[in-house]
Amino acid sequence: MVSDRADAADFQAITERQKETWATGDFHEIARQNVFMAEALCAAVDPHATDRVLDVACGSGTAALVAARRYCDVTGIDYVPALIDRAKQRAAAEGFEIDFRVVDAQALPFSDGTFDVVLSVYGVQFAPDQQRAADEMLRVCRPGGKIGLATPLPEGWSGDFLATNAKYMPPPPGVRPALYWGSDGGVEELLGAGTQTIQNERRTTLQYYRSVEHAVEVFLTYFGPSIRAYNAAEDAREQLRNDLHEVFTRYNRATDGTAVIENQYLLTVAIRS
Ligand SMILES: C[S@@+](CC[C@H](N)C(=O)[O-])C[C@H]1O[C@@H](n2cnc3c(N)ncnc32)[C@H](O)[C@@H]1O
């Protein structure tokens, strides 16, 4: 039987290429837009002081910092060393001791049931072997613990934005899009076997920029997947810039020349069985 799912060797090669993509630019410059989602996720999952919290694919540590402000015992992992360095700097600036490590979300170096809470904001969803990444989160979460996710939705700004990048740099064959996590059926398939309950809620967040042109410039300067798509687009680069401009304009709620981009995401809280 021919499978449309990549095998383990493919996943490893794809992971290496994706790591280079995420290491391109500097996601920390974009991460400010995720603060509101990280706060909303922590409010929904509600970790308490001394809870052991893992932030998966933490980037520069945005959700990890939110949990640390609650006096949680926090670990953050991401596979881009420069982002982990930035996360350490941010933690030091706030006087927190957070265990930040360079790690692949598909192979977590923690024993079973290490954490009370596992979080990810627009992070674990990008791992190419989605079931393995889901199984790893389930494995390291203790029975009765919580897994909380903020996930890009296929509809709205995230879906349109990711589809625009993919038009110029198509995803590798055999890999489901990150947006698969952004549906009730997708989350159920990936986490259902290891959870008692899964609650999904559609939420809205806003991103602020000086203008739509500024938003496009920020992404083409700092967001690895857009930079890679721009480089791959060759003689269609202006078309990509125009497409991004259109996507940001479509979701812009500001009327004063600045940009306030409305973004919808799926907020998931699952209880580990
Ligand atoms: C959109 S950014 C979000 C970062 C962070 N969670 C935030 O909200 O600011 C996606 C992050 O996922 C990380 N990432 C993607 N796939 C990963 C994997 N397989 N293992 C570890 N990190 C991964 C990237 O390096 C990047 O930092």
The ligand as an SDF file (V2000), in Angstrom:
LIG
                    3D

 27 29  0  0  0  0  0  0  0  0999 V2000
    5.2110   30.7800   15.6230 C   0  0  0  0  0  0  0  0  0  0  0  0
    6.6120   30.4760   16.6470 S   0  0  0  0  0  0  0  0  0  0  0  0
    5.8750   30.5490   18.2850 C   0  0  0  0  0  0  0  0  0  0  0  0
    6.8840   30.6740   19.3970 C   0  0  0  0  0  0  0  0  0  0  0  0
    6.3020   30.8590   20.7970 C   0  0  0  0  0  0  0  0  0  0  0  0
    5.4950   29.7330   21.1970 N   0  0  0  0  0  0  0  0  0  0  0  0
    5.5240   32.1450   20.9100 C   0  0  0  0  0  0  0  0  0  0  0  0
    4.2970   32.0960   21.0630 O   0  0  0  0  0  0  0  0  0  0  0  0
    6.1380   33.2120   20.8360 O   0  0  0  0  0  0  0  0  0  0  0  0
    6.8800   28.7570   16.3850 C   0  0  0  0  0  0  0  0  0  0  0  0
    8.0170   28.2010   17.2060 C   0  0  0  0  0  0  0  0  0  0  0  0
    7.9900   26.7680   17.1370 O   0  0  0  0  0  0  0  0  0  0  0  0
    9.3210   26.3100   17.1220 C   0  0  0  0  0  0  0  0  0  0  0  0
    9.2820   24.9460   16.6040 N   0  0  0  0  0  0  0  0  0  0  0  0
    8.6840   24.5270   15.4600 C   0  0  0  0  0  0  0  0  0  0  0  0
    8.8250   23.2010   15.3460 N   0  0  0  0  0  0  0  0  0  0  0  0
    9.5040   22.7610   16.4320 C   0  0  0  0  0  0  0  0  0  0  0  0
    9.9580   21.4760   16.8820 C   0  0  0  0  0  0  0  0  0  0  0  0
    9.7580   20.3860   16.1510 N   0  0  0  0  0  0  0  0  0  0  0  0
   10.6250   21.4120   18.0520 N   0  0  0  0  0  0  0  0  0  0  0  0
   10.8570   22.5270   18.7860 C   0  0  0  0  0  0  0  0  0  0  0  0
   10.4820   23.7590   18.4070 N   0  0  0  0  0  0  0  0  0  0  0  0
    9.7970   23.8710   17.2430 C   0  0  0  0  0  0  0  0  0  0  0  0
   10.0480   27.3200   16.2650 C   0  0  0  0  0  0  0  0  0  0  0  0
   11.4340   27.3140   16.4670 O   0  0  0  0  0  0  0  0  0  0  0  0
    9.3920   28.6320   16.7460 C   0  0  0  0  0  0  0  0  0  0  0  0
   10.0980   29.1860   17.8380 O   0  0  0  0  0  0  0  0  0  0  0  0
  1  2  1  0
  2  3  1  0
  2 10  1  0
  3  4  1  0
  4  5  1  0
  5  6  1  0
  5  7  1  0
  7  8  2  0
  7  9  1  0
 10 11  1  0
 11 12  1  0
 11 26  1  0
 12 13  1  0
 13 14  1  0
 13 24  1  0
 14 15  1  0
 14 23  1  0
 15 16  2  0
 16 17  1  0
 17 18  1  0
 17 23  2  0
 18 19  1  0
 18 20  2  0
 20 21  1  0
 21 22  2  0
 22 23  1  0
 24 25  1  0
 24 26  1  0
 26 27  1  0
M  CHG  2   2   1   9  -1
M  END
$$$$
